[in-house]
Amino acid sequence: MDIRTLTMEDMGQAKALWDAAFGDSPAYRDWYFANRIQEGYSLGAFEGEQMASMLHMLPFELDWYGRPLAAACIAGVATWPCQRKKGLANALLKACFEQLKARGIPLAFLYPFRQSFYRPSGFATVSDMDKITFSAGSLSAIDAQGYKLLEHAQTPNLSGIREVYHEMTANYTGYALRDERAWRLRAQEWAADGGSLLWLEKNGACRGYALWARDGEKGVVEEWGARDLADFAALCRLLLERCGGTGSLEMLAPPETPVFECLPERKDVRVERIPYAMMRILDVPKVVMPAIAKETQDEVLLELDDGIIAENAGKWIISCKVSVAQRQYDARNCALKMTVGQLIQALTHYGRAAEQARWGVFPGEKLNFSADKPILLWDKY
């Protein structure tokens, strides 16, 4: 089996495999290949001239402890049914790690169909989402007077939406840094899949936004933002009205979103917490150093286990005083041992209670990370 970078001549086969694996509409698939997939950032496993498996890398920048960091979303991982259980996806992942690291991209993430599939490749869960379902009755008493819900395609307001996004992400790290072009692509992608970018207006100002689509009598919200609790409540009420007022509204929300605080009646609301994004460290120093609190300690000795990227594995000196993370080869015992997956969970403050029970002390406390902000990664960037 030959693994190589896809060329434009390979994209016909890639689209056929995409259709078989994901079932998207032809319009969405064509938009995605034209606007998201970049030449030189896709890999395929071939048996002769026939594509057996594929993987796409989507580079962008995210906020990482207050600094921009290059990252890549791994998407469109698919294998023809007759070629499965041969390790092709794992081989493609290893090849993509090498390519991304060579291009100076130290962090990869994805939204998996099954989390257990990616753990052997060093990915670890770094965020959860709450899937919240409202009925018409749960929002009927909310007062949305003075608010309007407008379609961006008809009444553009990217500047207002960007301001709301900036406020929404202020308490998080790991979120995509979106300029105006990124927001335009985000809106176009959602529209290509049959949805709309809506924004909430009151007194001439943007107070919130939602990427919304209708599925029968149910409204589906993939991403949203609101300036305060009243805006969030009004946004939910007006979105439900777009479903005819008698259906339901399903939305993804970061954990601990104060859903119930905005509901006069706490009925017919379901909240299901689901494991969401996964991350993989490709270059330890570039990922670790922005997160270290320089003023609190001099150094930490860390022994890291990474069975795939040899340059990550081994003993490290994390020097906070001079902002250096470097390999160390002497005989000193390491104060902290963990896998590369546990390290990214410590960096993103994921699973604190579980880690305290397992380690006795949360690894992040030993590493003195400079900000205790949870990670926020919406489904698309």
N, C-alpha and C positions, 0 to 999 in steps of 0.2 A: 504494500500500500504506500503510495507516494503522497507526502504532505507538502503543499506549496501554496504560495500566495495567489489568490484568484486574480485573473485578468478580466477585462471587460467582456472578452469572448466567453468567459465561464458564467456570466450572470444569467444567461438563459437557464442553465441547469440549476443555478442557485435559486431562481424564482420558482422553478418546478418543485424543488425540495421544500421551499418555504410554504408553498400552497398545500403540499401534502402534510406538512407538520403542524401548521398553525391555523389554516382555514380562514385567513383574513380575506376581505374582499379584494378583487383585482385592483380596484382604485387605490386602496390603502397600500397594498403591496408595491404597486408602481411608485406611489409617492415616497414610500420608505426607501426604496432602492435609489431613487433619484436624489433624495435630500439628506438621508441619514448615513447611508453606506458610502464610505470614502475609498477611492481606489488605493490599493496597497494595504488596507486595513481589514482584509477578509482572508480566511484560510480555508482550504478544502483538503479532504483526504480522497484520493483518486485511485481507482482500480483500473488501470489502463487510462482510457479517456473518460470513463464514467465517474461522476462525482458520487461518493458514498456518504460523505458527512461534511458539514460546514460549520463555520463560526465567524462572527463579525465583531470587530472592535470599534467602538464609538468614542473617540477621544473628546474630552472637554475639561474644564477647570471647575474645581469645587473649593469651598471655603474649608480650610483645615486649621483649626485653632487660630482663626483671624488672619490667615495668610492664604493666598492662592496656591493650589497644588494641582499638578497635572494628574488626571485619572482617566480611566477608560471603562465604559460600560460594555460588558460582554453580552451580546444578544444574538438571537437567531441560531442558537446551537441546535442542530438537527441532524439526524441520521436516518437513511432509508431503513424501513423495518427489516429487510433482508440482510442488512449489514450491521445490525445491532449486536451487542454483547461481544464485540471484538476489541473494545478499548479505544475506538476511534476518537470519541469525544475527549477522553483523557489525554490522548496524544496531541490533539489539536490545542487543548488548554496549555500543555507544556510548551508547545511551539509558540503560542501567543504570549505566554509569560516572557519568553526570551525576546520576542520582537518588541514588546512594550518596554521592557527594561532597557533594551538597546536604544530606544527612542527617548529615554529619559522620563518615562511614565512609571512612577513607583507604586501605584495603587490601582487595583482592578475591583470592580463590583458587578453584581448581577442580581436579577430577580428570578429565582429558579422555579421551575415547575415542581421540583421536589428537592428540599434542602439536603437530604441525605446523599443525593447523587453527587454533590459538589464538595462535600467535606473531605473526601480522600485527596482532593486536589489542593487542600489548604485553605479553602474558603470557610468562613465562620459567620454565623448570624450576627448582625450588628444593630438591627432595629426591628421593632414590631410595629404593627399598625392595628388600630381598632376599626373593624368593619361595623358601622353603626347603621341600623335600619330604623327609620321613623315611619309611623303610620300617620294618616291624616288627623286622627284624634289627638295625637301627642303634640301637634303643633297648632291646633285650631285656635287656641287662646292667645297665641303670640300676636302682639301688635306690630305690624309692619308698615304702619301709616307713615307716609313721607318718604318711603323707600321705593325705588324702581330697579328692576332688573333688565339690563340692556345687553344686546348682543354686540360683541366687539366687531364682528364683521360688518354690521350696519352702522354702529356708532363707535368708532375706534377710540380707545383710551389706554394705550399701552403704558404711558407714563404713570397713570394712576394705579394700574395693576402692579407695575414694578415697585411702586412705593409700598403698597400693601404687602407684597412678597418680602420686601426688605424688613418691614416690621415683623412679619410672621416668622422670619428665620433668625431674628436677633438673638433668641435664646437657644439656638442650636448651632452645631457645627456639622460639616459634611454635606452641606447643601450646595446645589449647582449654582455657580455664578452666571447669571443670565443677563446678557446685554439685550438691546432691542431686537437684534437679529434672532437671538435664541428664543425670545418670546414670540416673534412672528412665526418661527418654525414650529414652536409648541402649539400655537393656535391652528396652524395649517394642518399639522399632523392629526390633531383631534378632530378637525373638520373632515379630513379625508376618511376618518373612521365613522362618520355620521354624527359627530357631536358638535358642541358649540362652546366657545369661550365667552362666558357671561360676566358682566361686572355690575356690582351693586352701587347704586347712586343715591345720595341723599344731600339735599341742599347744594347741588352742583359738584359735589366731591365724590371720588371713588372711595367706598367704604369696605369693599370686599370683591372677590371674584370666585369663579368656579369653572372647572372644565366639566361640562355636564352633557349627558346623553340620555335619551329616552328609550326605554325598553318596555314597550306596551304601556301598562299603567305604572310602571316603576321608573323612577329617575335614578340615574347612576352618576355619582360624582367621584372622579378619580383624584382631583386635586382642588383645593380651595384655600382661600385666605380671608381673614376678616380682622378689622382693626380692634374691635372689642367684643364683649359678650352680646350686647344688643345687636350689633351688626351680624354676628354669627347667627343669632336667632332669626333675624329678619331674612337673612340669606336662605336659611333652611325653609322657612315658611314660603317664600316666593318660589323657590325651586320646586317645592311640593305642589304649589298651585299650577306649575307648568305641566304636571302630570294629570291635570284635571281636578286636583284637590281631593280625590278619593283614593288615590293609589298609595304608594310608599316611596320613600327616598332612601337610597343606600349610598353611604359615603365612607371613604377612608379618612381616618384622622389619626394624628400622632397620639400615643397613649397619654392619658391624663388630660385630654381635652375636656374642659368643664361642660360636658353636654347637659347634664341634669340641672346645672345651675340656671340655664336659660329656659327650662321647661316648667310652665305653671303646673302641669299635670304629668307625673312621671309614669305614663302608661304607654303600652304598645311601643316600647323602645327596646331593641335588642342590640347588645354590644358583644362582639366576638373578637378576641385578641388573636392575631395571626402572626407567625414569624414572617418577616418581610425581606429586607435586603440582606445580602451577604457581601463580605469584602475579603480581599486577599492582598497581603503585603508582598510587593515584588522587590522593594529596596528598603531595607530596615532603617538606615540613617535618615533618608529623606522623609520617611513617614513618622519616625519617632521624635526627631529633634524639635519640630515645631510645637509638639505637645508638652514638652518638658518645662517645668517651672525652674528657671535658672537660679532664682534667688533663694531656693529652699534647701538645696543640698549640693554636695560636690560631685559625687559619682555613684552609680549603681552598677554592680556586676550582674550581668544577665546571661544565662545560658539558654539558647533558643534551639528548638527542634523544628527543622524544616526538611522533610524528606524529599522535596522536589527541587527547590532552589538552593543549591549548595552554598552560595555566597551569603545566604541568610543564616545558615545553621552555625552553631558553635557558641563560643563565649564572646561577650561584648562588654566593653566599658562604655557606659552612658555617662558622659561628663557634662553635668549641667552648668558648671561654672564657666567653661569655655565653649560650650555649645558644640560638642563633638561626640559622635558615636563611632567607635572604632573596634575592630577585632582585637582580642587580647589572647595571648598564647602562654601566659605563665601559669603557675600551678595554684594560684589563689582559688579558693572555693567561691562559687557564685552565690550571691544572696538570694537569687530568684531564678527559678527554672520554669519554662513554659513552652508550649507549642506556638507556632506562628499564628495559629487561629486564636489561641487564648490571648496573645498579645494584641491583636486587633480588637478583640472584645474589651480588653482593658482600656485601650485607647479611646474607644467609643462609649465606655461606661455601660456596656450591655451586660445584663445578668448579674448585677451587683449582689443581690441577696444570695443567689445560688453560689457565686464565687466565694462569698464570705463563709458560707457553710463548708465549702470544699477546701479552701486554703487556710481558713482561720483568720486571714486578713486579705482584703481585696488587693489583687496585684497592683492596681492603679495607685493605691495609697503608698506603696513602696516606691513607685516610679514618680510620684509627685507630679501628676499631670496638671498643667497650669489652669485648666478650665473644666469645671464639672458640667459640661453641656452635653445633653444627649444628641444623637445624630438624627438628621432629618433627610431622608432620601425619598422623594416622590417617585412614582412608577416610571416616569420618563423625565429626561432632562430638557 
